[in-house]
Amino acid sequence: MSLTEKDILDACEEIDTLLLVGVGAKYHKKEGPLHHRFYEAAREKLGDKPLTYIAAEKILEKVEPESTVLFLTGFMVPPWIRGETDGPPGTAVLARFLNLGLGVTPVIITDREQKGIVAETCKAAGLYVSENIDRVKGIPTRALIDYFPINEEKAKRKAQEVLDKYNPSIIIAIERPGYNEKGVYHSRSGIDISPVTGKCDYIVELARDKGITTIGMVDGGNEIGCGLILDTVKKYVLNATKCRCPCGAGIAAVTATDILIPAFISNWAAYGVEAALALILNRPDLMHDGESEKRIIDGCVRGGGTSSPLGTAEPLIDGLPNKYNVYIVELLNYLVKSRTYETYAAQRYREILKAPEEKIKRIHENIKKEAKYMQ
């Protein structure tokens, strides 16, 4: 089927709605539906179009074949100090789609300690992984993994080196911690995780100064990108303005991105952009499905990923059992396919709408006959 822009926009409205389904009791009752509030604030900033559509359109505008797309991901979870399962899966999925659909080389930046998590997640998504960009350039399904320094001065130098070396066409941060107004990184519970977190904010800030488009995918208010809706984060998030560490300045992340996509789970935001791109490109075949979602999450856990806030090595995302993530992925797949491939039910309905008057008359007569038996 040939889709009009209106068809795609309508579908992306439904995609965005799916990303905001509040499955489970993730947020504290005092905070309420944070993801809805974040979404409304971001949409008010970015215009009256679905956020997944805005991101997908910008990616297609900026990305060229053989270019690189820089991903930032990985979030350390205290007190276990292990990388969580939200972030790397969304990164791997979107990296795979951009690689296969647009011919780009995904470059994924994380912490040194989380490279194993990201690598296993990407392999489970079907990507060949290397730390040498020259080794992956000619491979059809590829991703390069690099790490970012914890030391602030080294991080500032590395930010420039990364942009010079990879020359990214766009930068996408998926569930990556962002620092507060005092340069401190926090967990949602208000604990300082700066000593174990690479200072990736410097990449985003430098990129925006250079005019490189940045996209953030978030769910909690303490991630890169949330600076775009800082007032909303400070208004609704517990610990936003008063944390539980000596800095006392709260967990609200101040680094903004050009585009922000809040979701119930940050991975889902990446899946939503994947779906929007599939619609625009008419390539639903490139989307990952429920079976591959299960494999990807299992790979993330096998690589050392832990479920926040539980700290267990189980296939959970923010405490949500994986089968529910699989459901979301399958719903996104069907949503896209039902619009790009006309289903038999849709064909039948269309035939009735276009039926000649004589046939419609017979249908009305049959309804009247049946009504006699129902009285």
C-alpha positions as CSV (number, residue, x, y, z in Angstrom):
1,M,0.0,0.0,0.0
2,S,1.1,3.5,-0.7
3,L,0.9,5.6,2.4
4,T,0.3,9.4,2.4
5,E,1.9,11.7,4.9
6,K,-1.4,11.8,6.8
7,D,-1.5,8.0,6.9
8,I,2.0,7.9,8.5
9,L,1.2,10.7,10.9
10,D,-1.9,9.0,12.1
11,A,0.0,5.7,12.5
12,C,2.7,7.5,14.5
13,E,0.1,8.9,16.8
14,E,-0.8,5.3,17.7
15,I,2.9,4.4,18.0
16,D,3.4,7.2,20.5
17,T,0.4,6.1,22.4
18,L,1.8,2.6,22.7
19,L,5.0,3.9,24.1
20,L,3.2,5.5,26.9
21,V,1.2,2.5,28.2
22,G,1.9,2.4,31.9
23,V,2.4,-1.3,32.5
24,G,3.0,-2.2,36.1
25,A,3.6,0.1,39.1
26,K,6.9,1.6,37.9
27,Y,6.5,5.1,39.4
28,H,5.9,6.1,42.9
29,K,2.3,7.0,43.5
30,K,3.2,10.5,44.5
31,E,4.8,11.1,41.1
32,G,1.9,9.9,39.0
33,P,2.2,9.2,35.3
34,L,5.6,10.9,34.7
35,H,6.0,9.6,31.2
36,H,2.8,11.2,30.1
37,R,3.8,14.5,31.6
38,F,7.3,14.3,30.0
39,Y,5.7,13.5,26.7
40,E,3.3,16.4,26.8
41,A,6.1,18.8,27.7
42,A,8.3,17.6,25.0
43,R,5.6,17.7,22.4
44,E,4.7,21.3,23.4
45,K,8.4,22.2,22.8
46,L,8.7,20.4,19.5
47,G,5.4,21.0,17.7
48,D,2.1,19.3,17.1
49,K,3.4,16.1,15.5
50,P,4.1,12.7,17.0
51,L,7.6,12.6,18.5
52,T,8.5,9.4,16.8
53,Y,7.6,10.9,13.5
54,I,9.7,14.0,14.2
55,A,12.7,11.9,15.1
56,A,12.4,9.6,12.1
57,E,12.1,12.5,9.7
58,K,15.1,14.2,11.2
59,I,17.2,11.0,11.0
60,L,16.2,10.5,7.3
61,E,17.1,14.2,6.6
62,K,20.5,14.0,8.3
63,V,21.8,10.5,7.7
64,E,23.5,9.4,4.5
65,P,24.8,6.0,3.4
66,E,28.2,5.2,4.7
67,S,28.0,7.9,7.4
68,T,28.1,7.2,11.1
69,V,25.4,7.5,13.8
70,L,26.6,7.9,17.3
71,F,24.7,6.2,20.1
72,L,25.2,6.9,23.8
73,T,23.8,4.3,26.3
74,G,24.4,2.4,29.5
75,F,23.3,3.3,33.0
76,M,25.0,2.0,36.2
77,V,22.5,0.8,38.9
78,P,23.4,1.2,42.5
79,P,24.1,-0.4,44.9
80,W,25.1,-3.3,42.6
81,I,27.1,-1.0,40.2
82,R,26.0,-3.0,37.2
83,G,24.7,-1.7,33.9
84,E,20.9,-2.0,33.5
85,T,18.9,-3.7,30.8
86,D,17.2,-0.6,29.7
87,G,19.2,1.3,27.0
88,P,21.4,-1.3,25.3
89,P,18.5,-3.3,23.7
90,G,16.9,-0.1,22.3
91,T,20.3,1.0,21.0
92,A,21.0,-2.4,19.4
93,V,17.6,-2.5,17.7
94,L,17.8,1.0,16.3
95,A,21.4,0.6,15.3
96,R,20.5,-2.6,13.4
97,F,17.6,-0.8,11.5
98,L,19.7,2.2,10.6
99,N,22.6,-0.1,9.4
100,L,20.4,-2.3,7.3
101,G,17.9,0.3,6.1
102,L,20.2,3.3,5.6
103,G,23.7,1.8,5.3
104,V,25.2,3.6,8.2
105,T,27.8,2.5,10.7
106,P,26.5,2.7,14.2
107,V,29.1,3.8,16.8
108,I,28.0,3.0,20.3
109,I,29.6,4.9,23.3
110,T,29.3,3.5,26.8
111,D,31.3,3.0,29.9
112,R,34.3,0.7,29.9
113,E,32.6,-1.6,32.4
114,Q,29.5,-1.8,30.2
115,K,31.2,-2.7,26.9
116,G,30.5,-6.4,27.4
117,I,26.8,-5.8,28.0
118,V,26.5,-3.7,24.9
119,A,28.5,-6.1,22.8
120,E,26.4,-9.2,23.8
121,T,23.2,-7.2,23.2
122,C,24.3,-6.1,19.7
123,K,25.4,-9.7,18.8
124,A,22.0,-11.0,19.9
125,A,20.4,-8.4,17.6
126,G,22.4,-9.8,14.7
127,L,25.2,-7.2,14.5
128,Y,28.9,-7.9,14.0
129,V,30.7,-6.0,16.8
130,S,34.2,-4.6,16.8
131,E,36.3,-1.9,18.5
132,N,38.0,-1.0,15.2
133,I,36.0,1.0,12.7
134,D,38.1,-0.2,9.8
135,R,37.2,-3.8,10.5
136,V,33.5,-3.2,10.4
137,K,33.2,-0.8,7.4
138,G,32.7,-3.5,4.8
139,I,30.4,-5.8,6.8
140,P,26.6,-5.6,6.1
141,T,25.5,-5.8,9.7
142,R,27.9,-4.0,11.9
143,A,28.4,-1.9,15.0
144,L,31.5,-0.3,16.6
145,I,31.7,0.0,20.4
146,D,33.8,2.6,22.2
147,Y,34.0,3.7,25.8
148,F,34.0,7.1,27.4
149,P,36.2,8.3,30.3
150,I,35.0,8.9,33.8
151,N,37.6,11.6,34.5
152,E,36.1,15.0,33.7
153,E,39.2,16.5,31.9
154,K,39.8,13.3,29.9
155,A,36.1,13.3,29.0
156,K,36.3,16.9,27.6
157,R,39.2,15.9,25.4
158,K,37.6,12.7,24.4
159,A,34.4,14.5,23.3
160,Q,36.3,16.4,20.7
161,E,38.2,13.3,19.6
162,V,35.0,11.3,19.2
163,L,33.4,14.0,17.0
164,D,36.6,14.4,14.9
165,K,37.1,10.6,14.6
166,Y,33.6,9.5,13.7
167,N,32.1,12.7,12.3
168,P,28.6,11.5,13.2
169,S,25.6,12.7,11.2
170,I,23.4,12.5,14.2
171,I,23.7,11.5,17.9
172,I,21.1,9.4,19.8
173,A,21.2,9.0,23.6
174,I,19.1,6.1,24.9
175,E,18.8,5.8,28.7
176,R,22.1,7.5,29.3
177,P,22.6,9.4,32.6
178,G,22.8,13.1,32.4
179,Y,24.4,15.4,34.9
180,N,22.6,17.9,37.1
181,E,23.3,21.7,37.4
182,K,26.4,20.9,39.5
183,G,27.8,18.3,37.1
184,V,26.7,15.3,39.3
185,Y,25.1,12.1,37.9
186,H,22.4,10.4,40.0
187,S,20.2,7.3,40.1
188,R,16.5,7.8,40.3
189,S,16.8,7.2,44.1
190,G,19.1,10.2,44.4
191,I,22.4,8.4,44.8
192,D,25.6,9.9,43.2
193,I,26.8,7.6,40.5
194,S,29.4,10.1,39.1
195,P,32.4,8.0,40.1
196,V,31.3,5.1,37.8
197,T,29.8,7.2,34.9
198,G,31.5,8.4,31.8
199,K,30.8,12.1,31.2
200,C,29.0,11.8,27.9
201,D,27.2,15.1,28.3
202,Y,30.3,16.8,26.9
203,I,29.7,15.0,23.6
204,V,26.1,16.2,23.4
205,E,27.0,19.8,24.4
206,L,29.8,20.0,21.9
207,A,27.7,18.4,19.1
208,R,24.9,21.0,19.6
209,D,27.5,23.8,19.4
210,K,28.6,22.3,16.1
211,G,25.0,22.0,14.8
212,I,24.9,18.2,14.9
213,T,21.3,17.0,15.6
214,T,20.9,15.2,18.9
215,I,18.0,12.9,20.1
216,G,17.3,11.8,23.6
217,M,15.2,8.8,24.7
218,V,14.2,8.8,28.3
219,D,11.9,7.7,31.0
220,G,13.0,9.1,34.4
221,G,14.2,12.7,34.3
222,N,17.8,12.0,35.1
223,E,18.9,11.1,31.5
224,I,20.6,13.1,28.7
225,G,18.0,15.0,26.9
226,C,15.8,15.9,29.9
227,G,17.2,19.4,30.0
228,L,14.7,20.1,27.2
229,I,11.8,19.7,29.7
230,L,13.7,20.7,32.9
231,D,10.9,22.6,34.4
232,T,8.5,19.6,34.1
233,V,11.1,17.3,35.6
234,K,11.7,19.6,38.6
235,K,8.0,20.0,39.1
236,Y,7.0,16.3,39.2
237,V,10.0,14.0,39.9
238,L,10.9,13.0,43.4
239,N,14.5,14.0,44.2
240,A,14.5,16.3,41.2
241,T,15.7,19.3,43.2
242,K,17.0,17.6,46.3
243,C,19.0,14.4,46.0
244,R,20.4,12.1,48.7
245,C,24.1,12.9,48.1
246,P,26.3,15.8,49.3
247,C,25.7,17.9,46.2
248,G,22.1,18.5,47.3
249,A,21.1,19.8,43.8
250,G,18.7,17.0,42.8
251,I,18.7,14.4,40.1
252,A,17.2,16.5,37.2
253,A,19.5,16.2,34.2
254,V,20.2,19.6,32.6
255,T,21.6,18.5,29.2
256,A,19.1,19.1,26.5
257,T,18.8,17.4,23.1
258,D,17.2,18.8,20.0
259,I,14.5,16.1,20.0
260,L,13.3,14.2,23.1
261,I,11.1,11.1,23.1
262,P,9.9,10.1,26.6
263,A,8.4,6.6,27.0
264,F,7.3,4.3,29.8
265,I,10.6,2.4,29.2
266,S,13.4,4.1,27.2
267,N,13.9,1.0,25.0
268,W,10.4,1.5,23.8
269,A,11.2,4.9,22.5
270,A,13.8,3.4,20.2
271,Y,11.3,0.7,19.1
272,G,8.8,3.5,18.3
273,V,11.3,5.3,16.1
274,E,12.1,2.0,14.4
275,A,8.4,1.6,13.7
276,A,8.1,5.2,12.4
277,L,11.1,4.7,10.1
278,A,9.6,1.4,8.8
279,L,6.4,3.2,7.9
280,I,8.1,6.1,6.1
281,L,10.5,3.8,4.2
282,N,7.8,1.1,3.7
283,R,10.2,-1.4,5.1
284,P,8.4,-3.4,7.9
285,D,10.6,-6.3,7.0
286,L,13.5,-4.5,8.8
287,M,11.7,-4.3,12.2
288,H,12.7,-6.7,15.0
289,D,9.9,-8.9,16.2
290,G,8.9,-10.5,19.5
291,E,11.1,-13.5,19.1
292,S,14.2,-11.3,18.4
293,E,13.2,-9.0,21.3
294,K,13.4,-12.0,23.7
295,R,16.8,-13.0,22.2
296,I,18.1,-9.5,22.5
297,I,17.1,-9.1,26.2
298,D,18.5,-12.5,27.0
299,G,21.8,-11.4,25.3
300,C,21.9,-8.3,27.4
301,V,21.5,-10.2,30.6
302,R,24.1,-12.8,29.5
303,G,26.5,-9.9,28.9
304,G,26.0,-8.7,32.5
305,G,23.0,-6.5,32.3
306,T,20.9,-6.2,35.5
307,S,17.3,-5.3,36.0
308,S,16.7,-1.9,37.7
309,P,15.7,-1.6,40.5
310,L,16.0,-5.3,41.5
311,G,19.6,-5.9,40.6
312,T,18.9,-9.4,39.4
313,A,20.3,-11.1,36.3
314,E,16.9,-11.8,34.9
315,P,15.2,-10.8,31.6
316,L,13.4,-7.9,33.1
317,I,13.3,-4.2,32.0
318,D,12.7,-1.8,34.9
319,G,11.2,-4.7,36.7
320,L,8.8,-5.6,33.8
321,P,9.0,-9.3,32.8
322,N,10.2,-9.7,29.2
323,K,7.0,-11.1,27.8
324,Y,5.3,-7.7,28.2
325,N,8.1,-6.1,26.3
326,V,7.6,-8.8,23.6
327,Y,3.9,-7.8,23.5
328,I,4.7,-4.2,22.9
329,V,7.1,-5.1,20.1
330,E,4.5,-7.4,18.4
331,L,1.9,-4.7,18.7
332,L,4.2,-2.2,17.0
333,N,4.9,-4.8,14.2
334,Y,1.3,-5.4,13.6
335,L,0.5,-1.7,13.7
336,V,3.1,-1.1,10.9
337,K,2.3,-4.1,8.8
338,S,-1.5,-3.6,8.9
339,R,-0.9,-0.2,7.3
340,T,1.7,-1.2,4.8
341,Y,0.1,-4.5,3.8
342,E,-3.7,-4.4,3.5
343,T,-5.2,-7.3,5.6
344,Y,-8.0,-9.5,4.3
345,A,-10.4,-7.9,6.9
346,A,-9.5,-4.4,5.7
347,Q,-10.0,-5.5,2.0
348,R,-13.4,-7.0,2.9
349,Y,-14.4,-3.8,4.7
350,R,-13.3,-1.7,1.7
351,E,-15.3,-3.8,-0.7
352,I,-18.5,-3.2,1.3
353,L,-17.8,0.5,1.4
354,K,-17.4,0.5,-2.4
355,A,-20.4,-1.8,-3.1
356,P,-23.0,-0.7,-5.6
357,E,-26.4,0.5,-4.3
358,E,-28.1,-2.7,-5.3
359,K,-25.8,-4.7,-3.1
360,I,-26.3,-2.3,-0.2
361,K,-30.0,-2.6,-0.6
362,R,-29.9,-6.4,-0.3
363,I,-27.8,-6.1,2.9
364,H,-30.4,-3.8,4.4
365,E,-33.1,-6.3,3.4
366,N,-31.2,-9.1,5.1
367,I,-30.9,-7.0,8.3
368,K,-34.6,-6.5,8.3
369,K,-35.3,-10.2,7.9
370,E,-32.9,-11.1,10.7
371,A,-34.5,-8.4,12.9
372,K,-37.8,-10.4,12.9
373,Y,-36.1,-13.3,14.7
374,M,-34.6,-11.0,17.3
375,Q,-37.7,-9.4,18.6
